[in-house]
């Protein structure tokens, strides 16, 4: 379920979003870890701000979203190995599924959140593809 049930972006990101989520019958956010919530919020941001809708994601080739997720996870791992929270991989790994212009590593946590959101997008894409194949 998308967050439109809560109203505006201000309502969603506001202090009452947890209560609104429970009232809407979605899921109790207290059952989720801060990491899962961050990934979910990043996926919503990708859709709402960047325009990465299901239709957009479906136009990516096989492995593009998963490759991009792994690129951001690799960025976080590289920072951990050298003991830095500043980006280490200045150039995107070759398996980045997007244009290099979109490569914007930030911090270990932010890159892991992006990776998680991209993995969720790829899983959703695969599920839609499978449902489409079943309809044929």
N, C-alpha and C positions, 0 to 999 in steps of 0.2 A: 504494500500500500504506500502510495506516495504521501508526502506531507501536506498536500493541498487541503486535506481535511482540517488542518489547523488554521487555515486562513492565510494571512499575508506572511511574507518573509520575516517581518518583525515579530509576529506571533510565534512563528516556528523557532526562531533563534532566541526568543525572549525567555525570561525566567520561568514561565509557566508551561513550557512545551512538554515537559514530562507529564504534568497533570492532564494536559490536553490530549496527549497520546493515549493515556489510560482511558480517559473519558470517551475517546473515539473508538475504543475497543480494539486498538492495534495490539500493542504488546507493552508489558510493563518495562520501561527503560531501566528500572533498578535491577532487572535481571540481566542486563547487559554490562559488559565491562566498558570502561572509558575508551578503550581502543576500538571496540566494535561500534560504539556510538560515533567516534571520530571518523571511521571509515564510512559509515552510513551518511553522515553529514557531508563528507567530501564527495560522495557519489551524487548526492542531491545538488551540491554546488556545481559539479561538472555538468549536470543536466541543465540546471537553471541559468547558470552564468555563461558557461562555455557552449551550451546548446548541444551537448553530447547525448541526444535522445536515443531511444532504442533504434529508430530508423537510421540515425547517424552511425551508431555502433555496428549495425548490420551491414553497412557498406564497407567495413574494414575486411581485409583479407584474412585468411586463416592464420591464427597465431599472432596477429598484430596487437591485440589488446593484451594477451598474455605476455608477449615479448616486451611490451612497454611496462607492464607490471614488474616483470623480472628485472628490467633495466633500473627502475626506481628502487627495487629491493637490493640490487647489486650496489647502487649508490650508497644506500644506508649501510650495507655491509662494509664497503670500502672505508667509510668514515669511521666505523667501529674498529676496524683493523688498525688504522693509523692513530686512533684515539682523538679524533676531531669531530666537532659537530658542524664543521664547515664543509661544503661540497669538495670532494676529492676528484671525482670524475668530471672533468670540465667538458669533455666531448661525450656525446651519447654512445652507449654500447651499440654495436652493429645490429642488434636484434630489436632496437627501438622501433615500434610499429608505426610511428608517426614521423612527420617532418622534423628534422633536427631543430627547427625553430621552436618547437614545443618542449624541448629538453630544458627544464628549469629546476635542477636539484636545489633543495633548500637545506633542511636539517635531517638528521636520522629519523626522527619521529615523523616529520612531515612527509618524507619520501616513503616511509613504510605505510603511512595512511593512504597516500596516492596509490601505492602498489596494491593495497587491499581493495580500494575502490575500483581499480582497473580489473582486478581479478573478479570482483563481483560483476562488473560489466561483461566480462568475457563469459562467465557462467550463464548470465542472463541471455547473452547472444546465442550460446550453444543450446540452451533450453528452447528459445524461440525457433531456432533452426530445426531442432528435433521435432517440435510440435508441427512445424510447417511440413516436414517430411512425412509425418503421420497423417496429415490431411490429404496428401496426394493419393 
